[in-house]
Amino acid sequence: MNEIQNAIFHLINNILSDDFFDAKLKNHKEQKIIENSAIRYGLINYVAKYSLANNEYLVTDKCLNYLQSQSLISEKGLLRGKKGNKHKFTFEHPIPANIITDLLYKNRKDKKMMLKVLKATNLVTVLTYEENDEINKSRLTSSMPNNWEIFQDNPFIRYSISGVESPTKTIKVYGALAR
């Protein structure tokens, strides 16, 4: 865990340790505060940024070849800000941030377990748009297969189901965090 990840973890822990999240919103059909999209979005964003703060990401062979062919990798590595429509690659969380957020919320009273969850899901993969589209077609864009368990099952199961290779290489990244 690097310095930025440590700071993000402390923010997530402080947010989730507040009993306020167990309260219900009366004007929203007794919905729990954590279930409100305005609140949940911010928390999911912090969870995603935790792993995006890594100095290295995983990369598929297909994407690495593409990045090299486009001269997008410098001596420093891959500039995070280059992701997007212009260069046709993205950053993807093998375990979607909303799934991780749910696991953190379930374990919000156990700081050690929250850290264990974050460490186990501390993965970001650089994918071509084509590879990302395959995952989207599988209807597992923001979910894991039924009966998937965090500490038991393959974190790249969505890739296998989608026909996308599981990454085996890493690439250095630098620049501002891009989500």
N, C-alpha and C positions, 0 to 999 in steps of 0.2 A: 504494500500500500504506500503510495507516494504522498507527499505533503497535501496536495489538492484533494486527493481521495480521502485522506484523514479528515480534512475540514468538512468535506461533503458528508462523510459518515456521521460526524458529530451533529451536523445540521439535521440529517434524517433521524438520528436517534432522539434528538431534542424535540423534534416535531412529533414523532410517534409516541414518545413517552408521556405526552400531555393527555390527561384523561378527557380533555375536551373532545377528542375524536370519537369517544363512545357516546357523546350526546346526540340527540336527534333534532332535526330541523322540523319545526311544527308546520311551517308553511310549505313544506315539500313532502307531504304524505308520510311524515315520520321517518324520512330517510336519514340514515346516519350521516354525520358531517363528512366522514371519510369517503362516502359514496357520492357526494356532490361533485359534479364534473369540474367545477371551478377550483375546488380544493385538491381533488385527486390529480388533476393535470399538473399542478405545481409539484406535488410529491413525486409523481412518475418522472417528471423532468429531472429532479435531483437524482433519482435512482439511475436514470439513463446516463446522466453526466458522471456518475461515480466511475463507471467502466470506461466512458469516453475519455476520462482524465489519464488513462494509461499512456505510457510513452511508446508502447508498441501495440499493434493490433494484429490479429490473425489475418491471413489472406489466402484465398484459393489460388491454385496454380494458374487457372484461367485468368483470374483478375490480375495476378502478378505479371503475367505475360502481356496483358493488355496495358497495364500501367507503364511497363518498360517500353512497349512499342510506341506509346504516346509521349515518352520522355517526361513522365510526371514524377519520377523519383530522383531526387538530388542526393548529394552527399549527406545532407541532414536527414533525409527520409522523404516521406510523403506529407505535403502540406495539407492539413485537415481542411482548410478553406477551399481546396480545389474540388471537393466532392460536389456533385450536383449535375444539372442538365448539360452544362457545357462539356464536361469531361466524362459523363456517363458512368460514374461509379458512386457507390454509397457506403455508409457504415451501417451494419446490421447487428442487432443483438441476438445471438442464437437462442437465448431465453428472453422473450419479450419483457420489456420494463414493467408492463402492467402485471405480469405474472410474478415478477420479483417483488413488486410493491405489495401484492397480496400476501406473499410469504413473509415479508417484513412486518406487515400489519398484524398477521397472525402471531408473530413472535415478538411483538413490540415491548413486552415486559421482560425480555431476556436479551440484554445487550450482546452477550457472547454469541447467542444463536443468530442474532441479526448480522453480526460481523461474519459469522460462518456462512450465512446465506449470500452476503455480498461477495465474499471471497470466492465462493463456488460459482457465482454467476458473473464474475469479473472478466467477461469476454466480449469482444467486439470483432466482427469480421468485415474486411473490405471485400465488397462484391461488385461485379459489373451490374449494370442495370438489367441485363438479360438474366443473370443468376437471381437477382432480387425478384424479378417478375415471375420466375418459376416458383419461388416460395409463396408469392402472393396468389398464384393460381391454385396452390394446394389448400387454400382456405385456412392456413395456419399462420396468417400474418401476425396476429396478436394473441395467439393461443398455442398451447402445447397439446399433443395428442392426449386423449382420455387415458387416465390411469398413470400418466407420467409422474415420476417422483424425483425430486431435486437431487438427493444424494445417492440415488440408486441408478438412475437412467441416463442415457447419453444426452448431453446438452445439445448435440447437433442432430437430433432425431428429425426435426423439421426439414433439415437439409436432405437427409436420406430419403424421406418421403417425397420430397420435391424433385429429386434427381440432381441436386446440387452437391458437389463434392464437399466433404468436410475438410476444413483448412488444416494444413500441417506446417505451414510456414508462418513466420511473423515478419512484420515490416515496421520500421521506426516511423513515428508520426510526430509532427510538431505544429506549432501555431495554436490559435484560439480554438477552444472546443467547439465542434460543429455538430449540431443535432439536426 
